[in-house]
Amino acid sequence: MRPICRVLPIGPLTDYAHAARRADPEKQPVRACSDADLMIEITLVFEANFCVYGVLKIWRQLDREGSVTARWRG
């Protein structure tokens, strides 16, 4: 058993699964992959608008560009 499993109330298999997902991006959950893609889009919109857009304006700009996403996702 790894030392972290002795301190935190998690099972060793949970710890091993988390370590495997961090080591191999192919094993990431679908939500994590789509969040990474969305973060790239958000960054592009933010930087294209002189880094002054807030959450609402970025969401509206993404909507105008055809990126369908929930308003408070992230």
PQR file with spaces between the fields and no chain letter, atoms N, CA, C, O and H, PARSE charges and radii, in Angstrom:
ATOM       1  N    MET     1       0.852   -1.171    0.000 -0.4000 1.5000
ATOM       2  CA   MET     1       0.000    0.000    0.000 -0.0000 2.0000
ATOM       3  C    MET     1       0.904    1.242    0.000  0.5500 1.7000
ATOM       4  O    MET     1       1.901    1.310    0.719 -0.5500 1.4000
ATOM       5  N    ARG     2       0.527    2.200   -0.814 -0.4000 1.5000
ATOM       6  CA   ARG     2       1.319    3.427   -0.899 -0.0000 2.0000
ATOM       7  C    ARG     2       1.068    4.301    0.327  0.5500 1.7000
ATOM       8  O    ARG     2      -0.009    4.245    0.921 -0.5500 1.4000
ATOM       9  H    ARG     2      -0.283    2.145   -1.397  0.4000 1.0000
ATOM      10  N    PRO     3       2.064    5.111    0.709 -0.5600 1.5000
ATOM      11  CA   PRO     3       1.913    5.924    1.927  0.2800 2.0000
ATOM      12  C    PRO     3       0.701    6.858    1.894  0.5500 1.7000
ATOM      13  O    PRO     3       0.079    7.098    2.929 -0.5500 1.4000
ATOM      14  N    ILE     4       0.361    7.384    0.725 -0.4000 1.5000
ATOM      15  CA   ILE     4      -0.781    8.310    0.660 -0.0000 2.0000
ATOM      16  C    ILE     4      -2.091    7.605    1.012  0.5500 1.7000
ATOM      17  O    ILE     4      -3.011    8.218    1.555 -0.5500 1.4000
ATOM      18  H    ILE     4       0.866    7.190   -0.116  0.4000 1.0000
ATOM      19  N    CYS     5      -2.162    6.321    0.699 -0.4000 1.5000
ATOM      20  CA   CYS     5      -3.389    5.577    1.003 -0.0000 2.0000
ATOM      21  C    CYS     5      -3.535    5.325    2.503  0.5500 1.7000
ATOM      22  O    CYS     5      -4.640    5.080    2.988 -0.5500 1.4000
ATOM      23  H    CYS     5      -1.415    5.824    0.258  0.4000 1.0000
ATOM      24  N    ARG     6      -2.435    5.384    3.226 -0.4000 1.5000
ATOM      25  CA   ARG     6      -2.514    5.227    4.681 -0.0000 2.0000
ATOM      26  C    ARG     6      -3.031    6.507    5.340  0.5500 1.7000
ATOM      27  O    ARG     6      -3.685    6.457    6.381 -0.5500 1.4000
ATOM      28  H    ARG     6      -1.538    5.583    2.831  0.4000 1.0000
ATOM      29  N    VAL     7      -2.730    7.653    4.723 -0.4000 1.5000
ATOM      30  CA   VAL     7      -3.099    8.935    5.308 -0.0000 2.0000
ATOM      31  C    VAL     7      -4.507    9.347    4.889  0.5500 1.7000
ATOM      32  O    VAL     7      -5.314    9.751    5.727 -0.5500 1.4000
ATOM      33  H    VAL     7      -2.199    7.693    3.877  0.4000 1.0000
ATOM      34  N    LEU     8      -4.802    9.244    3.587 -0.4000 1.5000
ATOM      35  CA   LEU     8      -6.107    9.647    3.071 -0.0000 2.0000
ATOM      36  C    LEU     8      -7.051    8.456    3.010  0.5500 1.7000
ATOM      37  O    LEU     8      -6.607    7.323    2.819 -0.5500 1.4000
ATOM      38  H    LEU     8      -4.146    8.916    2.907  0.4000 1.0000
ATOM      39  N    PRO     9      -8.345    8.697    3.170 -0.5600 1.5000
ATOM      40  CA   PRO     9      -9.298    7.586    3.126  0.2800 2.0000
ATOM      41  C    PRO     9      -9.650    7.190    1.684  0.5500 1.7000
ATOM      42  O    PRO     9     -10.813    7.260    1.288 -0.5500 1.4000
ATOM      43  N    ILE    10      -8.640    6.772    0.899 -0.4000 1.5000
ATOM      44  CA   ILE    10      -8.890    6.284   -0.465 -0.0000 2.0000
ATOM      45  C    ILE    10      -8.278    4.906   -0.603  0.5500 1.7000
ATOM      46  O    ILE    10      -7.319    4.561    0.088 -0.5500 1.4000
ATOM      47  H    ILE    10      -7.695    6.716    1.220  0.4000 1.0000
ATOM      48  N    GLY    11      -8.835    4.137   -1.492 -0.4000 1.5000
ATOM      49  CA   GLY    11      -8.314    2.806   -1.727 -0.0000 2.0000
ATOM      50  C    GLY    11      -7.109    2.835   -2.649  0.5500 1.7000
ATOM      51  O    GLY    11      -6.955    3.767   -3.438 -0.5500 1.4000
ATOM      52  H    GLY    11      -9.613    4.417   -2.054  0.4000 1.0000
ATOM      53  N    PRO    12      -6.260    1.832   -2.559 -0.5600 1.5000
ATOM      54  CA   PRO    12      -5.077    1.794   -3.402  0.2800 2.0000
ATOM      55  C    PRO    12      -5.417    1.747   -4.892  0.5500 1.7000
ATOM      56  O    PRO    12      -4.695    2.328   -5.703 -0.5500 1.4000
ATOM      57  N    LEU    13      -6.483    1.077   -5.261 -0.4000 1.5000
ATOM      58  CA   LEU    13      -6.836    1.002   -6.681 -0.0000 2.0000
ATOM      59  C    LEU    13      -7.221    2.372   -7.228  0.5500 1.7000
ATOM      60  O    LEU    13      -6.935    2.678   -8.386 -0.5500 1.4000
ATOM      61  H    LEU    13      -7.069    0.605   -4.603  0.4000 1.0000
ATOM      62  N    THR    14      -7.863    3.195   -6.414 -0.4000 1.5000
ATOM      63  CA   THR    14      -8.199    4.558   -6.835 -0.0000 2.0000
ATOM      64  C    THR    14      -6.928    5.356   -7.079  0.5500 1.7000
ATOM      65  O    THR    14      -6.831    6.100   -8.056 -0.5500 1.4000
ATOM      66  H    THR    14      -8.096    2.947   -5.473  0.4000 1.0000
ATOM      67  N    ASP    15      -5.976    5.205   -6.210 -0.4000 1.5000
ATOM      68  CA   ASP    15      -4.705    5.911   -6.356 -0.0000 2.0000
ATOM      69  C    ASP    15      -3.968    5.443   -7.612  0.5500 1.7000
ATOM      70  O    ASP    15      -3.433    6.266   -8.355 -0.5500 1.4000
ATOM      71  H    ASP    15      -6.054    4.601   -5.417  0.4000 1.0000
ATOM      72  N    TYR    16      -3.936    4.155   -7.852 -0.4000 1.5000
ATOM      73  CA   TYR    16      -3.259    3.632   -9.041 -0.0000 2.0000
ATOM      74  C    TYR    16      -3.959    4.072  -10.321  0.5500 1.7000
ATOM      75  O    TYR    16      -3.296    4.384  -11.310 -0.5500 1.4000
ATOM      76  H    TYR    16      -4.371    3.486   -7.249  0.4000 1.0000
ATOM      77  N    ALA    17      -5.289    4.102  -10.316 -0.4000 1.5000
ATOM      78  CA   ALA    17      -6.035    4.540  -11.501 -0.0000 2.0000
ATOM      79  C    ALA    17      -5.751    6.016  -11.780  0.5500 1.7000
ATOM      80  O    ALA    17      -5.591    6.408  -12.936 -0.5500 1.4000
ATOM      81  H    ALA    17      -5.828    3.849   -9.513  0.4000 1.0000
ATOM      82  N    HIS    18      -5.689    6.831  -10.733 -0.4000 1.5000
ATOM      83  CA   HIS    18      -5.392    8.255  -10.910 -0.0000 2.0000
ATOM      84  C    HIS    18      -3.976    8.444  -11.463  0.5500 1.7000
ATOM      85  O    HIS    18      -3.763    9.270  -12.350 -0.5500 1.4000
ATOM      86  H    HIS    18      -5.820    6.513   -9.794  0.4000 1.0000
ATOM      87  N    ALA    19      -3.025    7.695  -10.953 -0.4000 1.5000
ATOM      88  CA   ALA    19      -1.645    7.795  -11.428 -0.0000 2.0000
ATOM      89  C    ALA    19      -1.547    7.350  -12.884  0.5500 1.7000
ATOM      90  O    ALA    19      -0.793    7.938  -13.659 -0.5500 1.4000
ATOM      91  H    ALA    19      -3.198    7.024  -10.232  0.4000 1.0000
ATOM      92  N    ALA    20      -2.294    6.329  -13.262 -0.4000 1.5000
ATOM      93  CA   ALA    20      -2.273    5.851  -14.649 -0.0000 2.0000
ATOM      94  C    ALA    20      -2.874    6.890  -15.589  0.5500 1.7000
ATOM      95  O    ALA    20      -2.375    7.073  -16.699 -0.5500 1.4000
ATOM      96  H    ALA    20      -2.907    5.851  -12.633  0.4000 1.0000
ATOM      97  N    ARG    21      -3.946    7.578  -15.162 -0.4000 1.5000
ATOM      98  CA   ARG    21      -4.554    8.611  -16.005 -0.0000 2.0000
ATOM      99  C    ARG    21      -3.617    9.800  -16.180  0.5500 1.7000
ATOM     100  O    ARG    21      -3.562   10.394  -17.256 -0.5500 1.4000
ATOM     101  H    ARG    21      -4.351    7.429  -14.260  0.4000 1.0000
ATOM     102  N    ARG    22      -2.883   10.149  -15.133 -0.4000 1.5000
ATOM     103  CA   ARG    22      -1.929   11.257  -15.254 -0.0000 2.0000
ATOM     104  C    ARG    22      -0.766   10.895  -16.161  0.5500 1.7000
ATOM     105  O    ARG    22      -0.270   11.749  -16.896 -0.5500 1.4000
ATOM     106  H    ARG    22      -2.928    9.667  -14.258  0.4000 1.0000
ATOM     107  N    ALA    23      -0.325    9.648  -16.123 -0.4000 1.5000
ATOM     108  CA   ALA    23       0.821    9.222  -16.918 -0.0000 2.0000
ATOM     109  C    ALA    23       0.471    9.066  -18.394  0.5500 1.7000
ATOM     110  O    ALA    23       1.314    9.312  -19.257 -0.5500 1.4000
ATOM     111  H    ALA    23      -0.728    8.954  -15.526  0.4000 1.0000
ATOM     112  N    ASP    24      -0.763    8.660  -18.692 -0.4000 1.5000
ATOM     113  CA   ASP    24      -1.163    8.404  -20.077 -0.0000 2.0000
ATOM     114  C    ASP    24      -2.410    9.217  -20.411  0.5500 1.7000
ATOM     115  O    ASP    24      -3.502    8.878  -19.957 -0.5500 1.4000
ATOM     116  H    ASP    24      -1.448    8.460  -17.991  0.4000 1.0000
ATOM     117  N    PRO    25      -2.265   10.292  -21.203 -0.5600 1.5000
ATOM     118  CA   PRO    25      -3.425   11.138  -21.536  0.2800 2.0000
ATOM     119  C    PRO    25      -4.540   10.390  -22.275  0.5500 1.7000
ATOM     120  O    PRO    25      -5.687   10.837  -22.264 -0.5500 1.4000
ATOM     121  N    GLU    26      -4.228    9.282  -22.903 -0.4000 1.5000
ATOM     122  CA   GLU    26      -5.257    8.487  -23.604 -0.0000 2.0000
ATOM     123  C    GLU    26      -6.289    7.921  -22.631  0.5500 1.7000
ATOM     124  O    GLU    26      -7.419    7.631  -23.025 -0.5500 1.4000
ATOM     125  H    GLU    26      -3.296    8.919  -22.912  0.4000 1.0000
ATOM     126  N    LYS    27      -5.913    7.765  -21.375 -0.4000 1.5000
ATOM     127  CA   LYS    27      -6.808    7.173  -20.371 -0.0000 2.0000
ATOM     128  C    LYS    27      -7.649    8.211  -19.642  0.5500 1.7000
ATOM     129  O    LYS    27      -8.409    7.859  -18.739 -0.5500 1.4000
ATOM     130  H    LYS    27      -4.995    8.001  -21.054  0.4000 1.0000
ATOM     131  N    GLN    28      -7.530    9.481  -20.015 -0.4000 1.5000
ATOM     132  CA   GLN    28      -8.303   10.539  -19.379 -0.0000 2.0000
ATOM     133  C    GLN    28      -9.791   10.356  -19.675  0.5500 1.7000
ATOM     134  O    GLN    28     -10.140    9.863  -20.748 -0.5500 1.4000
ATOM     135  H    GLN    28      -6.914    9.767  -20.748  0.4000 1.0000
ATOM     136  N    PRO    29     -10.671   10.738  -18.759 -0.5600 1.5000
ATOM     137  CA   PRO    29     -12.104   10.693  -19.031  0.2800 2.0000
ATOM     138  C    PRO    29     -12.469   11.665  -20.163  0.5500 1.7000
ATOM     139  O    PRO    29     -11.737   12.616  -20.435 -0.5500 1.4000
ATOM     140  N    VAL    30     -13.587   11.417  -20.802 -0.4000 1.5000
ATOM     141  CA   VAL    30     -14.037   12.242  -21.923 -0.0000 2.0000
ATOM     142  C    VAL    30     -14.208   13.690  -21.484  0.5500 1.7000
ATOM     143  O    VAL    30     -13.848   14.607  -22.222 -0.5500 1.4000
ATOM     144  H    VAL    30     -14.182   10.645  -20.581  0.4000 1.0000
ATOM     145  N    ARG    31     -14.750   13.904  -20.297 -0.4000 1.5000
ATOM     146  CA   ARG    31     -14.965   15.268  -19.798 -0.0000 2.0000
ATOM     147  C    ARG    31     -13.641   16.016  -19.659  0.5500 1.7000
ATOM     148  O    ARG    31     -13.555   17.195  -20.001 -0.5500 1.4000
ATOM     149  H    ARG    31     -15.042   13.159  -19.697  0.4000 1.0000
ATOM     150  N    ALA    32     -12.618   15.342  -19.164 -0.4000 1.5000
ATOM     151  CA   ALA    32     -11.316   15.991  -18.999 -0.0000 2.0000
ATOM     152  C    ALA    32     -10.728   16.374  -20.350  0.5500 1.7000
ATOM     153  O    ALA    32     -10.119   17.435  -20.482 -0.5500 1.4000
ATOM     154  H    ALA    32     -12.687   14.384  -18.886  0.4000 1.0000
ATOM     155  N    CYS    33     -10.904   15.522  -21.353 -0.4000 1.5000
ATOM     156  CA   CYS    33     -10.396   15.824  -22.697 -0.0000 2.0000
ATOM     157  C    CYS    33     -11.145   17.004  -23.303  0.5500 1.7000
ATOM     158  O    CYS    33     -10.530   17.887  -23.902 -0.5500 1.4000
ATOM     159  H    CYS    33     -11.399   14.660  -21.246  0.4000 1.0000
ATOM     160  N    SER    34     -12.467   17.026  -23.153 -0.4000 1.5000
ATOM     161  CA   SER    34     -13.240   18.136  -23.722 -0.0000 2.0000
ATOM     162  C    SER    34     -12.969   19.433  -22.962  0.5500 1.7000
ATOM     163  O    SER    34     -13.004   20.511  -23.555 -0.5500 1.4000
ATOM     164  H    SER    34     -12.966   16.309  -22.666  0.4000 1.0000
ATOM     165  N    ASP    35     -12.698   19.344  -21.658 -0.4000 1.5000
ATOM     166  CA   ASP    35     -12.337   20.537  -20.890 -0.0000 2.0000
ATOM     167  C    ASP    35     -11.015   21.115  -21.369  0.5500 1.7000
ATOM     168  O    ASP    35     -10.857   22.335  -21.433 -0.5500 1.4000
ATOM     169  H    ASP    35     -12.669   18.468  -21.176  0.4000 1.0000
ATOM     170  N    ALA    36     -10.070   20.258  -21.703 -0.4000 1.5000
ATOM     171  CA   ALA    36      -8.774   20.725  -22.207 -0.0000 2.0000
ATOM     172  C    ALA    36      -8.949   21.435  -23.548  0.5500 1.7000
ATOM     173  O    ALA    36      -8.336   22.474  -23.792 -0.5500 1.4000
ATOM     174  H    ALA    36     -10.198   19.267  -21.652  0.4000 1.0000
ATOM     175  N    ASP    37      -9.791   20.867  -24.416 -0.4000 1.5000
ATOM     176  CA   ASP    37     -10.058   21.510  -25.705 -0.0000 2.0000
ATOM     177  C    ASP    37     -10.754   22.856  -25.516  0.5500 1.7000
ATOM     178  O    ASP    37     -10.429   23.833  -26.190 -0.5500 1.4000
ATOM     179  H    ASP    37     -10.289   20.022  -24.217  0.4000 1.0000
ATOM     180  N    LEU    38     -11.709   22.896  -24.599 -0.4000 1.5000
ATOM     181  CA   LEU    38     -12.440   24.125  -24.330 -0.0000 2.0000
ATOM     182  C    LEU    38     -11.520   25.204  -23.754  0.5500 1.7000
ATOM     183  O    LEU    38     -11.676   26.385  -24.062 -0.5500 1.4000
ATOM     184  H    LEU    38     -11.973   22.102  -24.051  0.4000 1.0000
ATOM     185  N    MET    39     -10.570   24.798  -22.922 -0.4000 1.5000
ATOM     186  CA   MET    39      -9.636   25.758  -22.341 -0.0000 2.0000
ATOM     187  C    MET    39      -8.804   26.431  -23.432  0.5500 1.7000
ATOM     188  O    MET    39      -8.490   27.617  -23.325 -0.5500 1.4000
ATOM     189  H    MET    39     -10.443   23.838  -22.671  0.4000 1.0000
ATOM     190  N    ILE    40      -8.450   25.700  -24.462 -0.4000 1.5000
ATOM     191  CA   ILE    40      -7.701   26.282  -25.578 -0.0000 2.0000
ATOM     192  C    ILE    40      -8.553   27.331  -26.285  0.5500 1.7000
ATOM     193  O    ILE    40      -8.069   28.421  -26.593 -0.5500 1.4000
ATOM     194  H    ILE    40      -8.705   24.737  -24.549  0.4000 1.0000
ATOM     195  N    GLU    41      -9.813   27.007  -26.540 -0.4000 1.5000
ATOM     196  CA   GLU    41     -10.720   27.962  -27.191 -0.0000 2.0000
ATOM     197  C    GLU    41     -10.919   29.213  -26.336  0.5500 1.7000
ATOM     198  O    GLU    41     -10.904   30.331  -26.853 -0.5500 1.4000
ATOM     199  H    GLU    41     -10.206   26.122  -26.289  0.4000 1.0000
ATOM     200  N    ILE    42     -11.102   29.024  -25.040 -0.4000 1.5000
ATOM     201  CA   ILE    42     -11.300   30.152  -24.131 -0.0000 2.0000
ATOM     202  C    ILE    42     -10.062   31.054  -24.131  0.5500 1.7000
ATOM     203  O    ILE    42     -10.181   32.278  -24.164 -0.5500 1.4000
ATOM     204  H    ILE    42     -11.113   28.116  -24.621  0.4000 1.0000
ATOM     205  N    THR    43      -8.897   30.455  -24.094 -0.4000 1.5000
ATOM     206  CA   THR    43      -7.657   31.223  -24.096 -0.0000 2.0000
ATOM     207  C    THR    43      -7.514   32.034  -25.376  0.5500 1.7000
ATOM     208  O    THR    43      -7.100   33.192  -25.337 -0.5500 1.4000
ATOM     209  H    THR    43      -8.800   29.460  -24.067  0.4000 1.0000
ATOM     210  N    LEU    44      -7.857   31.429  -26.514 -0.4000 1.5000
ATOM     211  CA   LEU    44      -7.766   32.140  -27.784 -0.0000 2.0000
ATOM     212  C    LEU    44      -8.704   33.345  -27.821  0.5500 1.7000
ATOM     213  O    LEU    44      -8.312   34.425  -28.262 -0.5500 1.4000
ATOM     214  H    LEU    44      -8.194   30.488  -26.546  0.4000 1.0000
ATOM     215  N    VAL    45      -9.936   33.162  -27.361 -0.4000 1.5000
ATOM     216  CA   VAL    45     -10.902   34.268  -27.341 -0.0000 2.0000
ATOM     217  C    VAL    45     -10.431   35.352  -26.381  0.5500 1.7000
ATOM     218  O    VAL    45     -10.511   36.538  -26.701 -0.5500 1.4000
ATOM     219  H    VAL    45     -10.255   32.285  -27.003  0.4000 1.0000
ATOM     220  N    PHE    46      -9.944   34.962  -25.217 -0.4000 1.5000
ATOM     221  CA   PHE    46      -9.488   35.925  -24.219 -0.0000 2.0000
ATOM     222  C    PHE    46      -8.330   36.770  -24.754  0.5500 1.7000
ATOM     223  O    PHE    46      -8.328   37.994  -24.618 -0.5500 1.4000
ATOM     224  H    PHE    46      -9.879   33.998  -24.957  0.4000 1.0000
ATOM     225  N    GLU    47      -7.350   36.107  -25.360 -0.4000 1.5000
ATOM     226  CA   GLU    47      -6.183   36.832  -25.868 -0.0000 2.0000
ATOM     227  C    GLU    47      -6.513   37.654  -27.107  0.5500 1.7000
ATOM     228  O    GLU    47      -5.914   38.708  -27.318 -0.5500 1.4000
ATOM     229  H    GLU    47      -7.351   35.113  -25.471  0.4000 1.0000
ATOM     230  N    ALA    48      -7.456   37.193  -27.932 -0.4000 1.5000
ATOM     231  CA   ALA    48      -7.842   37.943  -29.124 -0.0000 2.0000
ATOM     232  C    ALA    48      -8.560   39.241  -28.767  0.5500 1.7000
ATOM     233  O    ALA    48      -8.633   40.157  -29.586 -0.5500 1.4000
ATOM     234  H    ALA    48      -7.943   36.337  -27.760  0.4000 1.0000
ATOM     235  N    ASN    49      -9.081   39.320  -27.563 -0.4000 1.5000
ATOM     236  CA   ASN    49      -9.810   40.509  -27.126 -0.0000 2.0000
ATOM     237  C    ASN    49      -9.031   41.262  -26.053  0.5500 1.7000
ATOM     238  O    ASN    49      -9.613   41.796  -25.109 -0.5500 1.4000
ATOM     239  H    ASN    49      -9.022   38.575  -26.898  0.4000 1.0000
ATOM     240  N    PHE    50      -7.723   41.299  -26.208 -0.4000 1.5000
ATOM     241  CA   PHE    50      -6.822   42.096  -25.364 -0.0000 2.0000
ATOM     242  C    PHE    50      -6.898   41.741  -23.882  0.5500 1.7000
ATOM     243  O    PHE    50      -6.620   42.580  -23.025 -0.5500 1.4000
ATOM     244  H    PHE    50      -7.250   40.865  -26.974  0.4000 1.0000
ATOM     245  N    CYS    51      -7.270   40.514  -23.584 -0.4000 1.5000
ATOM     246  CA   CYS    51      -7.302   39.993  -22.203 -0.0000 2.0000
ATOM     247  C    CYS    51      -8.221   40.800  -21.280  0.5500 1.7000
ATOM     248  O    CYS    51      -7.951   40.930  -20.086 -0.5500 1.4000
ATOM     249  H    CYS    51      -7.495   39.833  -24.281  0.4000 1.0000
ATOM     250  N    VAL    52      -9.306   41.340  -21.842 -0.4000 1.5000
ATOM     251  CA   VAL    52     -10.224   42.125  -21.012 -0.0000 2.0000
ATOM     252  C    VAL    52     -11.611   41.489  -20.900  0.5500 1.7000
ATOM     253  O    VAL    52     -12.420   41.938  -20.089 -0.5500 1.4000
ATOM     254  H    VAL    52      -9.525   41.235  -22.812  0.4000 1.0000
ATOM     255  N    TYR    53     -11.902   40.464  -21.688 -0.4000 1.5000
ATOM     256  CA   TYR    53     -13.217   39.822  -21.621 -0.0000 2.0000
ATOM     257  C    TYR    53     -13.357   39.035  -20.324  0.5500 1.7000
ATOM     258  O    TYR    53     -12.426   38.367  -19.874 -0.5500 1.4000
ATOM     259  H    TYR    53     -11.244   40.099  -22.348  0.4000 1.0000
ATOM     260  N    GLY    54     -14.547   39.133  -19.736 -0.4000 1.5000
ATOM     261  CA   GLY    54     -14.872   38.346  -18.555 -0.0000 2.0000
ATOM     262  C    GLY    54     -15.587   37.067  -18.969  0.5500 1.7000
ATOM     263  O    GLY    54     -15.655   36.731  -20.152 -0.5500 1.4000
ATOM     264  H    GLY    54     -15.303   39.675  -20.101  0.4000 1.0000
ATOM     265  N    VAL    55     -16.111   36.371  -17.991 -0.4000 1.5000
ATOM     266  CA   VAL    55     -16.753   35.074  -18.216 -0.0000 2.0000
ATOM     267  C    VAL    55     -17.926   35.185  -19.189  0.5500 1.7000
ATOM     268  O    VAL    55     -18.022   34.408  -20.139 -0.5500 1.4000
ATOM     269  H    VAL    55     -16.056   36.644  -17.030  0.4000 1.0000
ATOM     270  N    LEU    56     -18.802   36.131  -18.957 -0.4000 1.5000
ATOM     271  CA   LEU    56     -20.006   36.251  -19.774 -0.0000 2.0000
ATOM     272  C    LEU    56     -19.675   36.605  -21.221  0.5500 1.7000
ATOM     273  O    LEU    56     -20.245   36.027  -22.146 -0.5500 1.4000
ATOM     274  H    LEU    56     -18.724   36.762  -18.185  0.4000 1.0000
ATOM     275  N    LYS    57     -18.772   37.538  -21.417 -0.4000 1.5000
ATOM     276  CA   LYS    57     -18.426   37.930  -22.787 -0.0000 2.0000
ATOM     277  C    LYS    57     -17.699   36.806  -23.517  0.5500 1.7000
ATOM     278  O    LYS    57     -17.912   36.613  -24.714 -0.5500 1.4000
ATOM     279  H    LYS    57     -18.309   38.007  -20.665  0.4000 1.0000
ATOM     280  N    ILE    58     -16.851   36.069  -22.823 -0.4000 1.5000
ATOM     281  CA   ILE    58     -16.180   34.938  -23.460 -0.0000 2.0000
ATOM     282  C    ILE    58     -17.203   33.896  -23.859  0.5500 1.7000
ATOM     283  O    ILE    58     -17.130   33.346  -24.958 -0.5500 1.4000
ATOM     284  H    ILE    58     -16.678   36.227  -21.850  0.4000 1.0000
ATOM     285  N    TRP    59     -18.164   33.613  -22.977 -0.4000 1.5000
ATOM     286  CA   TRP    59     -19.192   32.621  -23.292 -0.0000 2.0000
ATOM     287  C    TRP    59     -20.022   33.056  -24.503  0.5500 1.7000
ATOM     288  O    TRP    59     -20.336   32.244  -25.373 -0.5500 1.4000
ATOM     289  H    TRP    59     -18.223   34.060  -22.085  0.4000 1.0000
ATOM     290  N    ARG    60     -20.373   34.341  -24.549 -0.4000 1.5000
ATOM     291  CA   ARG    60     -21.143   34.843  -25.691 -0.0000 2.0000
ATOM     292  C    ARG    60     -20.334   34.780  -26.981  0.5500 1.7000
ATOM     293  O    ARG    60     -20.875   34.445  -28.034 -0.5500 1.4000
ATOM     294  H    ARG    60     -20.118   35.001  -23.842  0.4000 1.0000
ATOM     295  N    GLN    61     -19.038   35.101  -26.907 -0.4000 1.5000
ATOM     296  CA   GLN    61     -18.192   35.040  -28.093 -0.0000 2.0000
ATOM     297  C    GLN    61     -18.050   33.598  -28.578  0.5500 1.7000
ATOM     298  O    GLN    61     -18.088   33.344  -29.782 -0.5500 1.4000
ATOM     299  H    GLN    61     -18.598   35.373  -26.051  0.4000 1.0000
ATOM     300  N    LEU    62     -17.888   32.667  -27.664 -0.4000 1.5000
ATOM     301  CA   LEU    62     -17.809   31.251  -28.051 -0.0000 2.0000
ATOM     302  C    LEU    62     -19.112   30.813  -28.710  0.5500 1.7000
ATOM     303  O    LEU    62     -19.098   30.054  -29.680 -0.5500 1.4000
ATOM     304  H    LEU    62     -17.857   32.873  -26.686  0.4000 1.0000
ATOM     305  N    ASP    63     -20.238   31.292  -28.181 -0.4000 1.5000
ATOM     306  CA   ASP    63     -21.544   30.970  -28.768 -0.0000 2.0000
ATOM     307  C    ASP    63     -21.650   31.536  -30.185  0.5500 1.7000
ATOM     308  O    ASP    63     -22.156   30.861  -31.082 -0.5500 1.4000
ATOM     309  H    ASP    63     -20.249   31.908  -27.393  0.4000 1.0000
ATOM     310  N    ARG    64     -21.183   32.756  -30.391 -0.4000 1.5000
ATOM     311  CA   ARG    64     -21.207   33.352  -31.731 -0.0000 2.0000
ATOM     312  C    ARG    64     -20.335   32.572  -32.707  0.5500 1.7000
ATOM     313  O    ARG    64     -20.651   32.477  -33.893 -0.5500 1.4000
ATOM     314  H    ARG    64     -20.772   33.304  -29.662  0.4000 1.0000
ATOM     315  N    GLU    65     -19.239   32.017  -32.205 -0.4000 1.5000
ATOM     316  CA   GLU    65     -18.334   31.254  -33.052 -0.0000 2.0000
ATOM     317  C    GLU    65     -18.793   29.828  -33.275  0.5500 1.7000
ATOM     318  O    GLU    65     -18.160   29.085  -34.026 -0.5500 1.4000
ATOM     319  H    GLU    65     -18.983   32.094  -31.241  0.4000 1.0000
ATOM     320  N    GLY    66     -19.878   29.434  -32.638 -0.4000 1.5000
ATOM     321  CA   GLY    66     -20.452   28.113  -32.858 -0.0000 2.0000
ATOM     322  C    GLY    66     -20.006   27.055  -31.875  0.5500 1.7000
ATOM     323  O    GLY    66     -20.303   25.876  -32.069 -0.5500 1.4000
ATOM     324  H    GLY    66     -20.392   30.038  -32.028  0.4000 1.0000
ATOM     325  N    SER    67     -19.307   27.436  -30.835 -0.4000 1.5000
ATOM     326  CA   SER    67     -18.886   26.475  -29.822 -0.0000 2.0000
ATOM     327  C    SER    67     -20.002   26.341  -28.799  0.5500 1.7000
ATOM     328  O    SER    67     -20.210   27.242  -27.986 -0.5500 1.4000
ATOM     329  H    SER    67     -19.066   28.393  -30.677  0.4000 1.0000
ATOM     330  N    VAL    68     -20.711   25.243  -28.830 -0.4000 1.5000
ATOM     331  CA   VAL    68     -21.851   25.035  -27.943 -0.0000 2.0000
ATOM     332  C    VAL    68     -21.322   24.499  -26.621  0.5500 1.7000
ATOM     333  O    VAL    68     -20.790   23.391  -26.554 -0.5500 1.4000
ATOM     334  H    VAL    68     -20.543   24.511  -29.490  0.4000 1.0000
ATOM     335  N    THR    69     -21.473   25.293  -25.580 -0.4000 1.5000
ATOM     336  CA   THR    69     -21.043   24.880  -24.250 -0.0000 2.0000
ATOM     337  C    THR    69     -21.958   25.509  -23.205  0.5500 1.7000
ATOM     338  O    THR    69     -22.584   26.540  -23.451 -0.5500 1.4000
ATOM     339  H    THR    69     -21.906   26.193  -25.634  0.4000 1.0000
ATOM     340  N    ALA    70     -22.026   24.883  -22.050 -0.4000 1.5000
ATOM     341  CA   ALA    70     -22.832   25.434  -20.963 -0.0000 2.0000
ATOM     342  C    ALA    70     -22.178   26.701  -20.435  0.5500 1.7000
ATOM     343  O    ALA    70     -20.958   26.847  -20.509 -0.5500 1.4000
ATOM     344  H    ALA    70     -21.518   24.046  -21.850  0.4000 1.0000
ATOM     345  N    ARG    71     -22.961   27.598  -19.915 -0.4000 1.5000
ATOM     346  CA   ARG    71     -22.445   28.889  -19.484 -0.0000 2.0000
ATOM     347  C    ARG    71     -21.463   28.764  -18.328  0.5500 1.7000
ATOM     348  O    ARG    71     -20.437   29.444  -18.324 -0.5500 1.4000
ATOM     349  H    ARG    71     -23.952   27.480  -19.855  0.4000 1.0000
ATOM     350  N    TRP    72     -21.746   27.924  -17.362 -0.4000 1.5000
ATOM     351  CA   TRP    72     -20.909   27.847  -16.181 -0.0000 2.0000
ATOM     352  C    TRP    72     -20.038   26.600  -16.165  0.5500 1.7000
ATOM     353  O    TRP    72     -19.625   26.143  -15.099 -0.5500 1.4000
ATOM     354  H    TRP    72     -22.580   27.372  -17.365  0.4000 1.0000
ATOM     355  N    ARG    73     -19.761   26.057  -17.320 -0.4000 1.5000
ATOM     356  CA   ARG    73     -18.906   24.869  -17.370 -0.0000 2.0000
ATOM     357  C    ARG    73     -17.453   25.259  -17.188  0.5500 1.7000
ATOM     358  O    ARG    73     -17.037   26.334  -17.619 -0.5500 1.4000
ATOM     359  H    ARG    73     -20.097   26.428  -18.186  0.4000 1.0000
ATOM     360  N    GLY    74     -16.717   24.438  -16.584 -0.4000 1.5000
ATOM     361  CA   GLY    74     -15.321   24.710  -16.483 -0.0000 2.0000
ATOM     362  C    GLY    74     -14.769   24.440  -15.206  0.5500 1.7000
ATOM     363  O    GLY    74     -13.572   24.636  -14.997 -0.5500 1.4000
ATOM     364  H    GLY    74     -17.055   23.564  -16.234  0.4000 1.0000
